[in-house]
């Protein structure tokens, strides 16, 4: 467990778990959204593939994302462990809604200095809409990738409820 990919849908707790694992295992942690969004207006990092390639070329790291399409294969090829937070909608949706509401009300700056706004709630790109619409497709893609043959073994830890994830983390 040296090159870890923490995957799941929006709101599953990927970043929270990745940060905790980073501290416990002394692994460099890379937050994918912070790498992806680099400026105002949700500007996307034009060098994302290069940055991710450089960061994951090292022997030890943890990344908190399935990965955007342009880096997804690279992340999965280089990972030796996948931790899959495979939570149901009834778990993730309240988390996403609370987080987005907090960010909107407090005007909390997120990636690239951007902020969630009330207007954003109407967009299909808003985390709440995204979490709802991508829940099934993300589950299917992760399941497919976990089962796919590969040259190097891929250890997969799949957690279907937060309590199981917490118990595992406490056991480390």
N, C-alpha and C positions, 0 to 999 in steps of 0.2 A: 504494500500500500504506500507507494511513493509518488505516483502520478494519478491523482484522483479527480474524477469528474463527478460532480454532484448534480443530478438531473431531476426534473419533475416539472410540473406546470407552474405558472405564475402563482405566487402565494403559498407554495408548499413549504417554504422555509429554507430554500437552497443556500442563500447567502448566510443566513444565521448559522446553519449547520457547517458550512464551509469555513466560516470564521472560527467557530469553536474547534473544528478539526485542525485548522491551521495552528492554533495555540497549543493544542494537546500533542500534536505530532511534529511540531516545529517545521511545518511546510510553508513555503511561500504561497500566499493566497492572492488570486487574481479575480477580481469581480468583473464578469463579462459585460454587464451594462455600463460600468465605468469605462471600460475599454472601447465599447461600441459607440456611446454617445459622448462627443467631445466638445460640444459647444452649444451656444444659444440656438433656439429653434430646433432642438433635438438633432443637431448636426451629427451625421454619422462619420466615424473615423475612416478616412479613405485608405489608411494604412493598417486596417484591422488585421487582415490576413498576415501581413508581415510581423506585426506586433505579437499576435498570438503564436505564430511560428517561432519567433525568438523566445518568448516566455516558456513555451512548452518544449523547447529543445533541451532544456535542462533536465537533470535526473530526478528532481523533486519539485512538485507543484500541486496546487489544488485550484480548480476552476469551478465556478458555480453556475453552469449552464449547459443545456443541450448544445448550445452554440448556434449562431446565426448560420444561414446556409453556406456562406463563403468560408467558414472555418469549421463547420460541423465535422466533416470527415477527418480533418487534421486532428481535432481534439480526440475523437473516438479512436483513431489509429494510435495515438501516442499514450493514451490512458492505460494504466494497468488495473485500475479499479473504478467501477461505476457504483455510486451510491444513488439508488433510485427512490425518491420520495413519491411513492405512487398512491397519493391520497385522493379520496373522493371529492367531488364538488362541494359536498356539504361541509367539508373541512376547509378547503382552500378559499371558497367564496367569501365567508365572513372575514377571513384574514385580509384578503385583497381589498374588500370594501372598507374595513377599518383603517388599513394603511393608507389607502387613497384619500379617504375622508380626512384623516389627520394631516396628510401632506397638503391637501387643498386648503384646509382651514388655517393651518399654521404658516402656509407659504414656504414650506421647507424646501430648500434647494436640494435637488438630486443631481443626477449625472449631467456633467457639462454646465452646471449652474442653472439648469432648467427647473421649472416648477410645474406641478400639476395645477390646473385651473378648473373652475366650474364648467367652462366651455368644453374642456377636454373630455368631460364625462359623456358628451354626446358623440364622441368619435369612436369608431370601431377599433382604433389603436389604443384606447384607454385600457389600463390594466384590468379593470372589471370585465369589460367586453372581451378583451383578449383571453383572460383566464377561462371565461365561460365557453367561448367558441373554439379554443384550442385544446380544451381538456381531452376530448376523444382522440383527435389527430396526434397530439403529443404522446399520449399513452401508446398508441399504435406504433408510432415511429420508434420510441424508446424500446418497446418490446421487440420490434424487428431488429434493431441494432444489437440488443443484448443477445439475441439468438443467432445472429449472423456469424458464420465461420470467419476466423481471422488467424493470421500466422502466430501471434503471441496470445497467450491466455489472458482472458479478461475476467477478473473477479467481480462478481456482481452481488451487491447487497441491496435487497428490495424490501422497503418498509411500507406497509399499507396503513399505518396509523402513527400519529406523533408519539404516543406512549412507547411503542416499540423502538422508534428512533432514539428517544431519550434514554431508554434502558440500555441500548447498545452503546450510545455515546458515554454513558456513565460507566460502562464496563471497560472502557479503554484505559 
